[in-house]
Amino acid sequence: MVKRLAALLLFFNCAIACAQTIKTDVLVIGGSPSGVAAAIQCARSKVKTVLIDEGTTLCSSMTANNMTTIKTDRDLPSGVWAEFRKRVVEHYKKTPGYDTSYNAPLQLQPDSGAMILANIADSVKDLDIKLQTTFIDIVKDDDRWQVSITQNGIPETIKARVIIDATNTGEIAAKAGSKAIDFDKRPNKGGLNLYRTSIAMGDFSPMFYEDIVAPEYNYPPYPTFFMPIKALVANGVDNILLSEKWLPLQKTIQDLSSQITIGQGAGVTAAYCAFYKTTTANLNVRAIQGELLSFKGYLLPLEDISADPYCRAIQQVCATGMLRGIQKGSGRNTQFLFMPDSTVTTAEVKPYLLEIYTRAFLWFNTEKPGEKFTVGNLLSFISELTLTDPENVKKNIGNAWNTQYKFTSAFDLNRPITRREFAILANKYLNPFGRAVDLNGRMVN
């Protein structure tokens, strides 16, 4: 009898020991808005995700109950941020005087906003949220990170392929051995092509300071901002991403849109590593951006194309540099626009076409397009690059001009082509977004 009881106790002790070790694809540490958005995106990208936080509720810093107005990113309904905005408007729509316009400045009580974001997270499959959970330690264990935690005082271990550090100071990454880096959060001094790797953006930089003067070569122009993938990758360690560190330590509700969009970008990057069982040393920029676009995220803060059915095509073309956004206004009234009805100049597209397409040099020498790039010029270039009979190109695109593409203008080969027409056709027939780039935005052959 004693032996049987001892065996039974041993069995239960083993069962308890096994239950204390959890395996997951991604572990998000920190229930900040960026951490919650990252966890939502990871789970939606079909990787098993766990989020832990010390508090009793998610987004515990959002406790105020006074009605507040968020003025940022009202014309950039990107991904989780757009979903959050929609839920907030639904929550308050019966409140007298509440503005339900799709791009109105967002009014909310921060504590209600925290509840709404938590409700979105609660509805996502493959996401396990563990509150009142304290981080203890992190060590590398083969191809996973082993994280020691206590939940309600009970020790547990979580083994994850990828860690997202959603703490204010990046303390988890530091504990794991990440070396401190001074990423310039202000103007884009890291390189003119980093915008090609963007996975988050906004119409007003959360790192904005009035005394900063951005250099003339800065793109996108300051104070609009983007976040390149490399900024979120912890330095010196594999498979740790940071979602809060580059935001101000003392955040306000005006930073909420940036937190959510950066968190979603970190989430889609972590999901890529987990899904393909690879590391942050081997990131495929275009694959990660493509996944973000599939979830209606934005790569660049183009404010005048959000309602366009070809928004994704325009975002993709602009993320290559074939066409660039244009800044209007100044300071806090700045807008970064695509200007879809403006016409394309040869000067703006020629450098990129020469950079990416080897046959472009011969085409420009032969065709000699004028100052304005015409519909005929683009069709001729498509014919040259795709090795398709010019008459077939004209016939196929001409037939689809008003029917498939819904262009409102007449199909006229001699007319200067608009930026919107150029982006849609170039995206389909030239596929510039299909060309790989490295983490610095350089083309990879």
Order of alpha helices (4+ residues) and beta strands (2+ residues): alpha-beta-alpha-beta-beta-alpha-beta-alpha-beta-beta-beta-beta-alpha-beta-beta-alpha-beta-alpha-alpha-alpha-beta-beta-alpha-alpha-alpha-alpha-alpha
